């Protein structure tokens, strides 16, 4: 596990510690949970790469023009 140092206003750190204590965790534990959620929201580059590989096999049967794409 790697250590990371952050800077924040002292009153924010104290408030965050109080919230973490109410949730029966530590500030460090709360940050780890947030970091997991934050990275999960991004969808991950691997998921995107995997989708693009699947889509390479899709054949449309023809090339589309700009007008085709903008048709409503």
Secondary structure, DSSP 8 states (H G I E B T S, - for coil): ---------HHHHHHHHHHHHHTTS-HHHHHHHHHHHHHHHT--HHHHHHHHHHHTT---SS---HHHHH--
